[in-house]
């Protein structure tokens, strides 16, 4: 089981971002801090989320982002993706959903990959930034806090538990967001609903019924280009015969 190391610990206050002629709150702009930081069940001390409906909460308390991705992007400096922990040695393809790591005096559990949204575009001033992040799979992943404690840069992410199902954050991201017609993979994920958010379970089951979700609002914001369909948020397509 792969471990890793914390390079930066970062927090930020929620601030308004300008997007398509409107103001949206976001805590994506973060700054590295020196020394140990308290980690609670709801995240790092001094950190905020602008939208508590889609960000934060016990299952998305801490966002981790692999430093290895920055060389691939070639134009950003950590923590450019709003991460709390910039890490090395632990990629999305290593992070099994439900895996448990000790870091500092805290214990974290991998819960889900980050689903990129338009606030990445607003933060960076790049219209398709969320789309690029989704397409490349360089998303980062969230952790729940099983044991509150203190975390500092330079500390190890020591593996404690690796679930046998082997479903990684990278695979969950691929099936949920990219290869959305891969129904065989969707069924494999649904074999382990306990490791998925309830909303994702419902979404995947809806796909198996032949209804593909619309990602426009998440990737582009409500003023972005919209795909037509029978109802907001979904459209019908015959994907049930996919292998």
SULRA-V587763 format. One line per field, one symbol per residue. burial: # if it has 16 or more other ideal C-beta (glycine too) atoms within 10 Angstrom, else .. A space follows every 50 residues. Layout:
# SULRA-V587763
burial->???
This chain:
# SULRA-V587763
burial->..##########.#..#.#....#.###.#..#..##.#..###..#### ....##...########.##.......##########..###.####### ####.###################....######..##########..## #.#.#.#.#..##...###########..####.##..##.#..###..# #.##..#...######.####..#....#....#....#....
